[in-house]
Amino acid sequence: MDTASLATAPNGPANALARILALYRAATSSFLLRQLAAAYATSLEALSLLSQTNQLYGLDHAQDPHTRQPFFVLKQKLWVLNAAIFGAILADRVGTKDSISEHDGVYDNDHNNHRGGFSWRVRKHLANSRDAATKESPELLVRDLWSRLMDDYGGVEGNVDGKIMVSVALLCIHHRLFMLARQITEAYLASIPEDMLIHLEAAAGAQVDTNSTRTKDTVMINYERLTELYVVHILAKLRDWDSARDFVDVNSILSPSTKKVYTRTLEKLYRKSLRPMTAPKRPPDAVTRTADLDDHSPTSSSSANSTLVSSPTLSSLALPFPHKVLHSMDVPHSNVATATLLSGSQITAAPAKRSTKTSTDTALHRPSAIASRSRVATITSTVQGQLRVFAQRYTELLERISRYGIGTNQLMMLVALIVFLAAVSRSRVRATTATTTVIHRLLQSIKGTTAAAGT
């Protein structure tokens, strides 16, 4: 509907607003269906038609509130929708180009009087052909949106509807344009009309009565939302803590409870900003390997070994036989650590060969921890070998002891020790086939020795 038809149509303002409302609903449907290019073009058409209607009939200065109020409500809804579509297109600009090419023909065929206008409007506002850098600059695109919004509201920032200001601030925050968001928000707050300030102060005074069940003033709601974004999300991101605190302290519109919430939130964010940056999370496989190695950490291994050596039961068992038998047994050089463990000395075993492979595999996931992982893997493999040889040597010890005379109590204590060692080797390490064979021989020896002692 052009300007001439609007001027000559009966009941022109009502028909024009109905037409604009239909365009608003169509743009909303396209936006919900993620047809961003079509939604954006339709919203621009609705805004253009609304501006023409206002110029013809002066709806923003109409004496009849039933005429003036629908105009402002529809204008607010259109700009909020346009800002939302604009932000979605910025976030998915590649999809927008595809969407433009797909919808060009459809839109032009269905709307012949707008042939060429569809793609031109989208490209004009989202990809300025005069400057290639503009295509990659969300800040310049948002500034262009703000400029068009200012033109529609007479060039005065304070005249912009509060709900639209919240949408623009959210658009800037979402695209991390914090400095631009600060400039726009501060320009708006500094130019709020006097009558609106009086309205806000009256609304703030009405909220003092907490028992009141009246609906909260919408102008006050939008003001509180904008100030929250300004203090908590804009100034805090810019790390301008002093300005944020000063704004909350000197503000005469915000309620004391709201100020308290803002101050508390600012304090939390400030303390969080002082914390050192945390290390990145490790991959799941690295966490699993570390958990397996932690079961055999040097602390736990040394404490377990000290318990084995210093236990009164083991000391009594070591009294008349183990030292004599150990010296008579052929102990290989690689098992010196086991013999040293039995005599109560410190472990000084050489690392096994496969520990190098373990540390190398771990280092592929965490190069910065090569030294610590290699050391833990070495101790793990050493403890595994110690437990395996420990159980095997005690099995042979039990076979040799069975040839001598031994009391029932000492025999049962020795059997309990061997069972304990077998249990430890199965729970603390993942037993290999050789370990399973040793445990089987151990149980067979225990069974034969117990039967011999009984006879």
Buried (B, 14 or more C-beta within 10 A) or exposed (E): BEEEEBEEBEEBBEBBBEBBBEBBEBBBEBBEEEBBBBBBBBBBBBBBBBEBBBEBBBBBEBEEEEBBEBBEEBBBBBBBBBBBBBBBBBEBBEBBBEBBEEBBEEBBEEEEEBEEBBBEBBBEBBBBEEEEEBBEEBBBBBBBBBEBBBEBBEEEBBBBBBBBBBBBBBBBBBBEBBEBBBBBBBBBBEEBEEEBBEBBEEBBEEBEEEEEEEEEBEBBBBBBBBBBBBBBBBBBBBEBBEBBBEBBEEBEBBBEEBBEBBBEBBEEBBEEEEEEEEEEEBEEEBEEBBEBBEEBEEEBBBEBBEEBBEEEEBEEBBEEBBEEBBEEEEBEEEBBBBBBBBEBEEBEBEBBEEBBEBBEEBBEBBEEBBEBBBBBBBBBBBBBBBBBBBBBBBBBBBEEBBEEEBEEEBBEBBBEBBBEBBEBBBEBBEBEEEBEEBBEBBBEBBEEBBEEBEE
